[in-house]
Amino acid sequence: MKPTEKEVRDAMRTLLYAIGEDPDREGLKDTPDRIIRMWQEIFRGYNPDKKPAITTFKNVNHEDEMVMDCGEYYSMCEHHVLPFFGQYAFAYLPDPDGRILGISKVARVVSYCAARLQLQERLAEDIIGMLNDALKGKVRGFAILLRGRHLCKTMRGVRSRGEMAVTLFTGEFKKNRQLRLEFLKMAEMIR
């Protein structure tokens, strides 16, 4: 059963008490409400109403060359509920007789999938899965590289540079080493 807004606000107040703060002091009076609004924004990936529509177009020119997109992402680690963030490089090989993705859709999907408690590895799978579904599986292959900086390693625990990279390859990218290397080289150049 989903908690009421009052129950969530009370839980936030309890957490402030737990760290040694007074939630009734001047600077913290509205903090529980600010946290609730912030969580609704940064965890929008749990809200099916916020799921992006993924526009695809008939591949009228029968394109079959690698299509690539790069950008940034921001997420929260499911183990410590601390941010991890970085850059992504994504590519796919369209089916010449299939459909192609709208240019902004990859970034929207990355943002939506990242807006949950995540693992970097699962984030890569979620992104590819959602885009594969939009293309109805009619694609020759996907590639994604996620570089991330994890504050759960940087600001707590071992307190060292918390950088990680994850790749995921499907279809021809998985089968063809030369194609993977071409993708990785392009990802490095546009970093």
N, C-alpha and C positions, 0 to 999 in steps of 0.2 A: 504494500500500500504506500502510495506516494505521500511524503510528509507535507503538512500544511506550511505555508510561508512563515507562520509564527513559530512552528517547531524548528524550521531551518534557522530562523533568526535566533532562537534560544540556543540552538546548538553552536552557532557562531559565538554567541556571548560566552558559552561554556568553554569553548576553545580559547578565547581571550583570557578568561580566568585561569585556565590550565597553564598558560605560558607565563603567568604572573602579572597580567595586566588587569586594569579596572575598566570594564567596558562602559562604565558610566562617566568616565572622565571626559572632559571637553573634546579632545581630539578623536575619541573613539565612539562617541555616542551614535553616530550614523554608520560606523564601519560595518556592522553586520548587514545592513541593507546594501551598502556598496559592494560587499563581497557577493551577495546574492545576485545583483545585477551583473557583476563581472563574470561570475560563473555561468550565467545564462548566455553570455556572449562567447566566452572562450571554450565552453563545452557545448556549443551549438550542434556539434556532430552527433549528439544524442537525440536531437529534435528532427523527426522526419519531415517536418514542414520546412526546414532549412536546407534539405537535401537539394543540391543544384540540379536543374534540368540540364541534361547533356545533349546538346544539339549535334546531330550528325547530318552529313550531306552525302548524296549519292556520289560515288567516285567517278564522275563523268569523264575525266581525262585518263582514267585507269592508272592513276599514280601508284607506283610500287617502291619508290625510293624512301629512305629513312626520313621521318618527320620528327623534329626535336623541339622540346620546350624546356626552359630552365626558369627557376625562380627560387623564392624563399618559402620556408614553412616555419610554423611555430606550434609546438605541442606541449603536452604535460606527461611526464613519466608516471606510469601507473604504480611504480613501486614506492615513490616518495612524494608524489604530487608536486614535483618541481619541474620547471620548464626545461625542455630541450628544443633546439631550433637550429636551423642551418639552411643549406641550399639543396635543391633537387635538380637533377637532369633526367629528363624523360624522353624516350623515343619509341616510335612504333613503326612497323612496316605495314602499310595498308594493303588490303586485298584489292587487286586491280578491279575486281568485279563487286566489291563491297561498298562500304561507306567510309567517310573520313570524319574526323572530329572537328567541331568548331574551335577556333583558335584560342579562345579564353577558357575553354571547358577544363583543360588539364589543371590549370591553376585553381579553379573553383573546386575541383574534386580533391586536389591535394589539401586545400584549406579545410574543406569539410571533414575529410578523413582524419586530419591532424587535430581537429577540435574535439578530441575525446582523450580519456586517459589511454596512453598508448605505449607500445614498444616500437622502436624504430623499425625492427624487422617486420612486425605486423602492419605497420603503416605502409610499407612498400607493397605488401600483399593486398591490403585494402584498396589502395589506389589502382593497382593493376586490375583487381577484380571488378571494381566499379566501371572502369573504362572498357574492359572486355565485355561486360554485360551490355553496355551502351552500344557496342559494335556487334552485339549478338554473337560473339566468338568468331566472327569472320574477319580475322586479322592474321597476318603472317608472323607476328611476334612483337613482344614488348620488351623494353629495357628501362630500368630505373636505377639511379644512383642517388642515395640520400646521404649527405654529409651532415652530421649533427654534433652540436656541443651540448653536453648534458650537465646541468647545474647540480644534479644529485652527486656527481663525482667531483665537480669543481669547488663547490662551496660547503660541502660536508664530507664526512667519511675520510677518504684518502686525500682530499683537497689537492688534487693535481689536475692537469689539463684533461678535461673530460670529452675528448673528441672521438667520434666513431663514424665509420662509413659502412653502408649496407648497399648491396646490389641485388637485383632480382632480374633474371632473364627468362623469357618464355619463347616458344616457337623457334624461329630461325636464329634469334639471338642466342638461344641456349645451345643450339646445334653447331653454330658457325663461329669458331674462335676469332676469325678475322673480322667478322661483323661486330663482335663484342669489343674487340680492340679499337675498331673505328669509332664506336660509340664512346668508349672511355676517353679516347684522344680528343674527340669533339667536346665532350663534357669538361675536360681539363682546359681546353682553349677558351671556352666561354665562361669560365668560372669567375 
